[in-house]
Amino acid sequence: MTRTQGRALIEDRADARWITLDNPARRNAYDEVMAEQVAVALEHSQDVRAVVLTGSPGAFCAGGALTGLSTPTTRGMRRLYRASLRMFDAIRSCPRPVIAAVNGAAAGGGNELVVACDLAISAESATFGQTGPRVGSAPVTGATNVMGVQIGEKRAKELAMLCRRYTAAQALQMGLVNAVVPDDALTDEVDAWCAELGRLSPRYLEITKISSNLWWNSARDSFSNGIGMLVQAVGSADMIEGANAFLEKRPARFRLDEGDRSEGDQ
């Protein structure tokens, strides 16, 4: 039987703790269980020099798992959103530098994981992009707020609103990642960055990281507010249509609400 529940695989090697998002049947999309496991691993990483976040072969992360969204419950979605937020916060509050080793598609919440990480190194074949409005959601935990600081407001809105796909080379040019290497060199390159970090003062790296969280901390209230709005939209026609279209691999057919139509639209 194909496993569809996500899990986080934890491995310590050399200077770093590697956390692997493992849900290959869903392109490493994270569910509540995986998000909580990642958060716990990050919250207990004081004993290493750096942390690496990557995905099982085939993808980096396809974002939050969309299974069950055609018949969502407010309680279930609230748990997933809160677990997701805990995971993102854990990346930023982890005392060690967190590197995204992007080994494949980083989509939706997966792209927001790249935004949250302190550093990002990408394989040449990786792709990046948001999915929210395409699948009946909105990227409120990084893409609509902090990503604008990283790559510029207009470019961030392009990613968040148009849901296009971008190559690793384009992501590098935008400033979304720090480096791009051949696929078979990704692990060695990340190991080299971890070794370099391992030669530096962990105390002063932590001070550097925490003081660099200025814009993340400033945007933190918008994360909670955005999640609150997403919870209020649970079960909406757009959410259900977006989820069904994604699962059925067809274009979504979103409609204007009747209250949004002007007399000239009738």
C-alpha positions as MATLAB code, in Angstrom:
seq = 'MTRTQGRALIEDRADARWITLDNPARRNAYDEVMAEQVAVALEHSQDVRAVVLTGSPGAFCAGGALTGLSTPTTRGMRRLYRASLRMFDAIRSCPRPVIAAVNGAAAGGGNELVVACDLAISAESATFGQTGPRVGSAPVTGATNVMGVQIGEKRAKELAMLCRRYTAAQALQMGLVNAVVPDDALTDEVDAWCAELGRLSPRYLEITKISSNLWWNSARDSFSNGIGMLVQAVGSADMIEGANAFLEKRPARFRLDEGDRSEGDQ';
ca = [
       0.000    0.000    0.000;
       1.322    3.473   -0.860;
       2.001    5.583    2.209;
       0.275    8.973    2.011;
       1.006   10.357    5.488;
       4.060   12.574    5.731;
       6.958   12.202    8.095;
      10.237   13.983    8.798;
      13.434   11.953    8.607;
      16.209   13.185   10.913;
      19.889   12.443   10.330;
      22.951   13.964   11.983;
      26.084   13.985    9.879;
      29.290   15.960   10.223;
      28.428   19.555   11.134;
      24.686   19.493   10.477;
      21.304   17.969   11.226;
      19.512   17.027    8.006;
      15.714   17.122    8.136;
      14.128   15.431    5.137;
      10.486   15.983    4.217;
       9.339   12.501    3.307;
       5.990   12.069    1.582;
       6.920   10.975   -1.955;
       3.361   10.007   -2.891;
       2.414   13.700   -2.423;
       5.677   15.270   -3.683;
       6.704   15.795   -0.064;
       3.674   17.929    0.772;
       3.492   18.408    4.523;
       0.519   17.479    6.647;
      -0.020   18.277   10.306;
       2.095   15.324   11.455;
       5.102   16.190    9.304;
       4.942   19.898   10.167;
       4.956   19.110   13.886;
       7.873   16.684   13.486;
       9.918   19.283   11.608;
       9.160   21.898   14.252;
      10.220   19.601   17.096;
      13.452   18.668   15.313;
      14.290   22.347   14.810;
      13.419   23.217   18.388;
      15.959   20.631   19.593;
      18.888   21.496   17.332;
      21.121   23.358   19.760;
      23.588   20.456   19.674;
      24.603   20.893   16.004;
      26.292   23.648   13.993;
      23.685   23.982   11.243;
      20.386   22.500   10.076;
      19.536   21.458    6.520;
      15.964   21.142    5.264;
      15.438   19.090    2.113;
      12.985   16.703    0.459;
      12.965   13.034   -0.444;
      14.058   12.395   -4.051;
      11.574   13.715   -6.587;
      10.680   17.069   -5.054;
      11.603   19.537   -2.351;
       8.087   20.247   -1.076;
       4.710   20.741   -2.760;
       3.384   22.761    0.173;
       0.519   21.820    2.459;
      -1.215   18.527    1.671;
      -4.441   19.152   -0.265;
      -6.021   15.766    0.367;
      -9.367   16.134    2.119;
      -9.835   19.770    1.147;
     -12.827   18.933   -1.032;
     -14.681   18.185    2.242;
     -12.742   20.327    4.746;
     -13.529   20.911    8.405;
     -12.715   24.133   10.203;
     -11.125   22.233   13.086;
      -8.920   20.144   10.791;
      -7.773   23.107    8.710;
      -7.075   25.188   11.810;
      -4.814   22.387   13.096;
      -2.936   22.222    9.784;
      -2.502   26.007    9.597;
      -1.278   26.198   13.185;
       1.143   23.309   12.674;
       2.444   25.008    9.535;
       2.974   28.283   11.373;
       4.787   26.492   14.187;
       7.110   24.918   11.596;
       7.887   28.269    9.933;
       8.456   29.947   13.299;
      10.744   27.095   14.369;
      12.968   27.733   11.348;
      13.386   31.365   12.356;
      13.732   30.761   16.101;
      16.166   27.844   15.723;
      19.493   29.086   17.135;
      21.405   27.513   14.270;
      21.472   28.607   10.611;
      18.889   26.696    8.570;
      19.747   25.935    4.941;
      17.158   24.902    2.364;
      18.702   22.264    0.089;
      16.214   22.554   -2.759;
      16.415   19.280   -4.643;
      13.244   19.623   -6.739;
       9.995   21.528   -7.018;
       9.368   24.067   -4.250;
       5.694   24.947   -4.676;
       3.199   26.779   -2.500;
       4.163   26.291    1.128;
       7.336   24.635   -0.147;
       8.385   27.927   -1.700;
       7.512   29.662    1.577;
       9.853   27.231    3.357;
      12.636   28.557    1.123;
      11.624   32.093    2.137;
      11.750   31.136    5.819;
      15.167   29.451    5.714;
      18.248   31.554    6.419;
      20.083   30.328    3.325;
      19.019   28.375    0.238;
      21.059   26.284   -2.201;
      19.288   24.886   -5.240;
      19.822   22.087   -7.725;
      19.712   23.242  -11.350;
      16.543   21.249  -12.039;
      14.567   22.718   -9.114;
      11.599   24.991   -9.727;
       9.934   27.601   -7.549;
       6.524   29.230   -7.296;
       3.385   29.839   -5.287;
       0.066   28.053   -5.826;
      -2.438   29.709   -3.471;
      -4.987   31.507   -5.702;
      -4.736   28.680   -8.229;
      -5.835   26.044   -5.708;
      -8.233   28.065   -3.570;
      -5.892   29.422   -0.909;
      -3.502   32.300   -0.211;
       0.217   32.210    0.759;
       0.036   34.190    4.003;
       3.005   32.618    5.855;
       5.857   34.257    4.005;
       4.982   34.938    0.381;
       2.583   37.857    0.903;
       4.803   39.573    3.441;
       8.452   38.603    4.010;
       9.163   37.525    0.420;
       8.646   41.122   -0.689;
      11.601   42.151    1.496;
      13.763   39.447   -0.069;
      12.992   39.886   -3.768;
      11.034   43.145   -4.012;
       7.317   43.836   -3.653;
       6.376   43.744   -7.342;
       8.198   40.473   -7.974;
       6.770   38.934   -4.784;
       3.239   39.862   -5.840;
       3.929   38.317   -9.237;
       4.826   35.024   -7.559;
       1.959   35.165   -5.062;
      -0.779   36.272   -7.484;
       0.067   34.708  -10.850;
       1.293   31.329   -9.541;
       3.888   30.932  -12.286;
       6.836   28.534  -12.186;
      10.425   29.787  -12.118;
      13.686   27.991  -12.813;
      16.529   27.790  -10.330;
      18.483   30.291  -12.440;
      15.573   32.746  -12.249;
      15.276   32.204   -8.490;
      18.967   33.015   -8.120;
      18.611   36.162  -10.178;
      15.649   37.285   -8.050;
      17.519   36.653   -4.813;
      15.279   33.826   -3.627;
      18.277   31.443   -3.336;
      21.985   31.934   -2.640;
      23.486   29.468   -5.094;
      22.596   27.013   -7.863;
      24.657   23.900   -8.546;
      24.353   20.797  -10.743;
      21.913   18.292   -9.308;
      24.591   15.744   -8.442;
      26.632   18.394   -6.610;
      23.881   19.650   -4.288;
      24.743   17.535   -1.255;
      28.463   18.278   -1.495;
      27.794   22.005   -1.859;
      25.484   22.057    1.148;
      28.031   20.060    3.174;
      30.680   22.636    2.247;
      28.465   25.522    3.432;
      27.746   23.632    6.671;
      31.468   23.049    7.208;
      32.133   26.756    6.668;
      29.449   27.673    9.193;
      30.916   25.078   11.554;
      34.176   27.030   11.724;
      32.401   30.157   12.978;
      31.272   31.127   16.460;
      27.879   29.529   17.185;
      27.188   32.196   19.797;
      27.676   35.080   17.398;
      25.997   33.288   14.508;
      22.922   33.030   16.730;
      23.088   36.728   17.535;
      23.469   37.487   13.827;
      20.504   35.279   12.951;
      18.151   36.542   15.635;
      18.923   40.186   14.873;
      18.368   39.439   11.169;
      14.794   38.389   11.940;
      13.724   42.044   12.038;
      11.373   41.866    9.040;
      10.083   38.394    9.891;
       9.186   39.546   13.394;
       7.566   42.694   12.028;
       5.402   40.601    9.699;
       4.532   37.974   12.303;
       1.111   39.432   13.153;
       0.163   39.318    9.481;
       0.784   35.553    9.498;
      -1.737   35.053   12.301;
      -4.220   37.438   10.719;
      -3.864   35.683    7.369;
      -4.422   32.280    8.919;
      -7.506   33.645   10.654;
      -8.892   34.737    7.294;
      -8.062   31.357    5.755;
      -9.947   29.614    8.563;
     -12.984   31.798    7.884;
     -12.823   30.755    4.225;
     -12.785   27.007    4.993;
     -15.467   25.274    2.976;
     -15.882   28.183    0.567;
     -16.762   27.473   -3.040;
     -13.317   28.640   -4.146;
     -11.500   26.344   -1.695;
     -13.506   23.302   -2.737;
     -13.213   24.044   -6.456;
      -9.490   24.721   -6.180;
      -8.818   21.512   -4.257;
     -10.943   19.382   -6.595;
      -9.292   20.882   -9.672;
      -5.841   20.175   -8.237;
      -6.671   16.584   -7.321;
      -8.385   15.988  -10.670;
      -5.488   17.664  -12.542;
      -7.688   20.138  -14.410;
      -7.919   23.939  -14.569;
     -10.022   25.410  -11.782;
     -13.214   27.244  -12.713;
     -13.585   30.042  -10.180;
     -16.617   32.338  -10.330;
     -17.247   35.824   -9.011;
     -19.494   35.908   -5.971;
     -22.935   37.269   -6.828;
     -22.339   40.145   -4.410;
     -19.226   41.167   -6.364;
     -21.006   41.514   -9.678;
     -21.961   45.002  -10.818;
     -25.142   45.754  -12.713;
     -23.104   45.902  -15.914;
     -22.022   42.281  -15.348;
     -25.564   40.952  -15.196;
];
